[in-house]
């Protein structure tokens, strides 16, 4: 290497120096890896890896400490919901409507116009007096159940990477989703349904699709199973000529063959996991079709959710919400429910309101509002909200300005709102704040890492110690970041 091409500090780096420093660096990396494997590195607690039974990888496992929640229901609004038009009331934005923003923000899709007040009126709701807009009147009635985080931030202003981060903790593809991490850590509470179910919107999948519920480098058994009320697993009942005794004998014989095959291959964890997966699939054929059959639900409850609405997208989402409750009721550990899809294009099938936010949101608001509010009420009425953590998220927020030449808002990862409800979180409570216009997180700034750390904590898991060794690195959902947001805990 020539002296003209490389320097080190204040002097030039010659070939001999380069080789010396390279050898030292590689040796240091090797030593750090060995020390890490032997748990001898300072500065961090040893990982806690769940003990997986090869023949039953989804068997229930204890948390690290006493949990406040047994399961999670994540409601993901794809497309980036505008916080300043829904849950984050900014009087100054109303007062300065039509004026230029003091700073010239760098945004995703070009030049910004002037400040634009919310297009739906805000008013106080519930005993807590929370200001919520009239876009979501049914959810607004439940403000006393919600714990708002108004200072959330994301690492990307692009839908795909930000959607990845909200579901997996990373903007890149290939990392396990939060639901997969939870399944890996805790297993399942039910033997005939998956530990993790994802339900795409009736309009189609979100932008990064199965990345949202994938298992990444975790064993495949922990990935989410995608189905919905519109596309349930068919009921594969046995032929009428085969009785219960004959079916039981057949299953017992198949189990015996599998056990003998496994005995001939001791220690083959992939084989034992595959057998366990096939057995679950067999049970799932009947259990999933039964849980997705909503014919037993009372007519009044179907109407409460909007499951018979003339809008087929709304009725389809409502049926997904009922299915979500039924899955939670049966012990599914993590349910991911999507509202919005990219299959129908920007603003039409999702919350990406760049050009005509009023027309777009007047279409999307009713689809989300009544079914989602009915789901929360239903969980509460059945006592399920006491042990279920509900998390409402979107990948980022939107600007307090309208885009120049348009009637919509651009992407804004610098400050937006998510909310939680149910087990372990305060009710009717708001945490953090954006600035006077709703542009940037100003008080108690939070990250997606913090949100994930808090979800794991409420499930009784230490986010810094739940890890999986992959490619020489102890990987975790929160990477090397994250803190539990203690102020929102009840």
N, C-alpha and C positions, 0 to 999 in steps of 0.2 A: 504493500500500500504506500503510495507516495506521500511525502510530507505536505504537498499542496492540497491533498484531498481530505485530510483528517487532522483535527486538533483535539487536545485533551486539556481542559482547564485553560491556562494561559500559555501553554507551550504546544508545539507540534507533537503529534503521536506517530512514531515510526513503526516499522513492521514488528520489531522485537517487543515494543510496548503493547502493541495490539494483541500479539499472541499471548503475552503474559496476562493481560487483563482478561482476555477471553477464557483462558484456562482457569483463572481464579473465579470468574463468574460462573462457569459451568460447574466447577467443584462446589461452589456455594449453593447452587440450585440443587445439586444431588444431595448435599448434606441436609438442606432444609426439608427435602422430600423424606429422607430417612428419619429425621427427627419427628416430622409430622406423623409418619406412620407409627412410630413408637410412642406417640403422645408426649414428647419431651420438649416441644416448642412452648415457650412462654407466651403469655398474652392472650390466652383464650381457653375456654373450657373444652374438655374432650367431647367429641361428637357423641350423640346418643342415637344409635341406629336400632330400629325396631328388629326384634327377633322374628323372622319370617319362617313359618312352617311350610316346607316345600309342597306338602300335600294339601295345604289349606292357606295359601298366601293372603286371602282376604279375611281370615279369622280375626275377630275383634281383639285389639291389643290395648293395654292400659296407656293413658297419657303420661306425660312426665310429672304432672302434678294435678291436683283436683281441678277439673274443668268446670266452667260456668255454662258452656254450651255443649250439646252432644252432636249437633249437626249444623250445616250451613246451607242456606238458600241464597244464592247470588243472582240478582236480577240485573242483567247487563243490557243497557240501552245503547245499541250500536249506532254510531254516526256522530256522537258528541252532542249531548243535550246542552242547550244554552242555560247556564246557571242564572244569568241575569234576567231571564224570562220565566224562571220557575221558582227557585228556592232562595236566591241571594238578592234581597231587596236593597237597592241603592238609591236613596232619595236624591243624592247629588246628580245621579245619572238622569233622573227625571227633571231636575231643575235646569240642567245644562243641555237638555235635548237640542240637537241641531247645531251645537257649537263644536269648534275644533277641539280635538283632544290635546292637552298640553304637551304631551310627548308624541313623537312620530314613531309608532311601533313597527317593528319588523314582523311581518305576518306571512302566512302560508301562500296566499293566492293573490298577491298584488296590493296595490295602493288602497289605503283606507279612506273612507269618507269621514263624516262628523259623528259625534256621539249620538246614540239612538236610544231613547228610553224604552223600557219594556213595552211590548205591544199588548200585554194583558195586565189588568189592574191587580195590584197586590192588596191584601187586607189581612188583619190579624186573625189567627185561627187558634181554637182550643183554649184551654186554661193558660197555656204558656204564652199565648199571644204571638206566636210565630207568624211572620209575614210570609205568605205563600201566594202565588199568582192564581188567577182564575182559570188558567190553562188546565190545571189539574185539580178540579174541585173535590173529587172523592178522596184523593190522597191528602189533600189539604185538611180534610176533616180528621185525619189521623196524626196531625202534627204532634200531639201529646205523646204518641208512641215512638217518635223518631228522635234519633240523635244525629244531628247534622255536623258534618265537617266541611267548613267553607274555605279552607285554605289548602286544598289538595293541589298537587302539581304533578305533571307528567314529564318524561324525558324527551318526548318526541311530539312534534306538531303534525305528524302524518298518521292517518288512521291505522294503517297496518301495524307499524311498529308500536304505536301507543296501545292498540288493542292487545297486541302481544304482551306488552308490559303489564297491563291491568290483569291479564289472566295468568301470566307466567312469571312476572317479575323482571323479564328481560325484553328488550326491544327486538332482539334477533330471534329467528326461528330456531326450533330444536330443543327448547327447554321445557321441563315438565310444568303442567298447569297447577294452579293452587289446589284444585280438586284431586289431582294425582298425588301431590305431596300429602294431602290429608289422608287419602286412602292408604298410601304407603305407611304413614305413621300409625294410623288407628284401625285399619281394616274396616270391616263392615259389621253392622248390627243385625243384618238379616242374611239368611242363607240362600234365598232364592231370587234375589234381585241384586243388581250391581251396587258396589259401594258408591259409585259416582255416575250420575246421569246428566247429560246435557240435552237441552231441548231447544233447537233452533226455532226462530220465528216462522210462522206459517208462510211468510214470503220467501224464505230461503235462509241460507247460512250467513253469518257475519263475514266481514272482509277476509280475515285470515282463517276462516273456516275451522277445521279440526285442530289447528294449533291451540285454540282456546281450551280444548279439553284433552289434548294429547298428553302422553306420558314421557315424551322426550327420551332422556337416557335412563329413566327409571324402568323397571320391568314392565312389559306391555300390559300385564294384568291390571295395572293401576290406571290405565287410561279411561276416560269417560266413555260411557255407552250412550250413543245419540239415538233418541227416538222421541216421538211426540204423540199428542192425541190424534193428529192427522195421519201419522204414519207409524202406528203401533206394530209391534212384532205380532205376526198372525198367531192365532190360537191353533196349535198343532195337537189336537186331542187324539187319543188312541182310537182305532176303529172299534165300533160297538161290539164286534165279535170277540175282542180280547178283554178278559175280565181283570179285576184288580190283582188277583193272585198271580195270573200269568204275567202281567206287566211287572209286578214286584220280583218275580222269579227271574225274569229277563234282566232287570237292572242289577240284581244281586250277582248273576252270572257274569255280566259285563264288568262289575266291580271286582270280582274275583280274578278275571283275566288281567285287568289293569294292575292289580296288586302283584300278581305273579310276574308280569312283565317288569314292573318297577323293582321287584326283588332281584331280578337278573341284572339290573343296572343300578346298584346302590350308589347313592350320592349324586345321581343325575337330577339336579334341581330343575332343569328345563323340562325334563320329562314329567316330573311330578307336578310342576306348575301347569303344564299343558293338560294333564289329566284333570286337575282341579278346574281349569277353565272350561273344559268340555262338560264336566259334570254341572258346573254353574249354568252353562248354556242350555243344558237339558232341562234344568229346573226353571230357567228363565222363559222357556218356550210357553209354559203354561202360566207362570206367575206374572210375566209382563203383560200378556194379553188380558189377564184378569184385572190388573191394576189400571190398565188403560181403558177398560170398559166403563164408561161413565153412565151407563143406563140405570144403574142403581141409585144415582144421585137424585135427590128430590127436585121436582120442577122449580120450586121456589129458590133453591140454591143455584140452579143453572141460570135462572133469571137474574139473581143477585150478581153473578159474575159477568153476565152479558153473553152467556154461551149460546143463546138463541138469537143474537142480534142479526139484523138484516145485513150488516157489514160482515162479510165472510172472514175478513182478516181479523176483525175484532173478536168475532165468535171463536175463531181458531185460536187466537192468543188466550182468550178466556178459558178455553178447554185445556190449553197447556197449563194455565195457572191452577186449575182444579187437579190436573194430573200431578203437578208439583206438590200440592198439599197431600195427595194420596201417597206419593213417594216418601215424603217426609214422615207421614203417619206410619209408614211401614218400616222406617228405620234406615232409609238410604242416607248415607253419611253426608254427601255433598251433591246438591242439585243446582245446576247452572241453567237459568231460564233467560233466553234472549228475546229482546224486543227490538226489531229492526233488522233489515237485511240489505245487502248490496246487490242482490240479484235483480232488483227493479230499478236501479240507478240512483244517482245522487238526489237526495231530498224527497224522492218518491217512496222508496222502501225503507228509509232510515232517517235519522235525525240530523243529517248533514245539510243545514239550512243556509246555504251560501246566497241564493238569489231571491227566493220568495219565502222568507221564514214564516210569515203569517199563514199563508196557504199551506205550507208544509206542516207546520205544527198544529194547525187546526185539524189536519188529517191524522197526525200521529198521536196527539194528546188523548183523544177519546179511546183509541186502541189500547193505550197503556193504562189509563187512569182507572176506569171502573173495575176491570179484572184484577189489577194489581192491588187496589184498595180492598176488594172483596177477599183476596187471598190473605192479606194481613188480618182482616177481621175474622176470617174463618180459622186461621191458626190460633188467634187469641181465644176465640170462643171454645175451641177444643182443648185448650191448655197447652198447645204445642209451642206457642211463642215463648213460654218460660224456659224451654230447653233448646230452642232453635235460634240461631243468629241469622237474621235477614240482612243482607248487604246489597244496597242499590248503588250501581256504579255506571259510569260512562267513561270513554277513553280520555277525554279532556273537555274543556269548556269552550266558550265562544267569546268573541270580542265584544266590548261595549259599544263599538262603532259599527256602522253598516259599511260594507265594501263600496268603494266608489263606483257609481253607476248601477248599483244593485239595491235590493231591499232585503238583504240577509247579512249574516255575521260570519266572519272568518274564524279559523281555528285558534284556540287559545289554551296552551298547556301550562300557562304561568299561574293560574288560579281558577279553581272550579269547585263544585260541590258534589259530595257523595253523602249518603246517609245510611245509618244502621238502625236496626230495631230488634227487640227481643232479648235473648239471654245475655246478661252480663253488661249491658250498656245503659246509660242514663236515658230517661224518657223526657221528651220535650226540651231537649238541651241542644245548644249550638256551641261549636268549638271552632276557634280560628276565624279569620276574616280576610277578605280581599280589600284592596284599597277603595277609595271613595267611588270609583267607577266600576269596580268588579274586574279589573284587568289583571292585577298581580296579587298573589298571597302576601299579606302584609303582617298579620299577627299569627303566631304559632303555625308557621309553615309546615306542611305535611307532605310526605312523598308516598308513592305507591308501596315502597318498601315498608314504611310505617304502618300502612293499612294492613298489609299482609302479616307483619309481625303481630299486630293486634288481633287479627283473626285467629292466628295460631295460638296466641296466648289464651284467648277465650275458650279454645278447645283443649287447653291444658298442655300446650306444647311450647317449648323454648325455641324460638326461631333461630337463635345462634347455634343451637346444638343439634337440630334436626338436619341431617346432611346425608349425602350419598357420594361415595368416592367414585369419581369419573375422570378418566384421562389425567390422573395425577393431581386432581384438585378435589378438595372437599366442597362439593356444590351444595347450595341451599336456596330456598325460595327467595330469600332476601339478599342474596349475593353476599357482599361484605358490609351491607348497610342495615338500616332499619332500627326503629325503637318502638316499644309499645306506647300507644297514646293513652297514658294512664288517666288523664283528666276526663275521658269519656266513659270510664268504667264505673259501673254502679256498685 
